[in-house]
Amino acid sequence: GIVSAIDPTTSETVEITQLELIDFINPAGLSPQGNSIYLATDISGDPVTGTAGLDGMGSIQQGMLEGSNVQLVTEMVNLITAQRGYEANSKSIQTTDGMLQTVNQLKRQIAQISQWIQQNQKNYVKKS
């Protein structure tokens, strides 16, 4: 956790500062804000500061790359499942829309037939 630099005048390594790490009693209780930023909450507890490598605080290593905590296969399966659900919902909406269109067409046709019958009813009534 020590940050050091090379002094350009003497070419010696100079310690600039030491990074502190912060831990929480319940890290799952932190509130994610995006871009790897989290805020403490009542659930997470108060922050506990410490020195890297001491008291179980973890360590800092230069030039290391953090591994991903995402299970690629699981996420792809979830994505495909969500996509299929979306497609199914889309198809059901299209089907419902088609059914409503048919109902509206039938309603118009029935209204036209009813109007035609009323206009031509005189021609079909038997004369006594």
QUIMOPE-V730445 format. One record per run of one state. SS is the DSSP state (~ for helix, > for strand, _ for the rest). FROM is the first residue (numbers start at 1). LEN is the number of residues. Records with the same first field share a line. If there is no record, write none. Layout:
# QUIMOPE-V730445
SS->FROM-LEN ; FROM-LEN
This chain:
# QUIMOPE-V730445
_->1-1 ; 7-6 ; 19-1 ; 24-3 ; 30-1 ; 35-2 ; 40-8 ; 52-20 ; 125-4
>->2-5 ; 13-6 ; 20-4 ; 31-4 ; 37-3 ; 48-4
~->27-3 ; 72-53
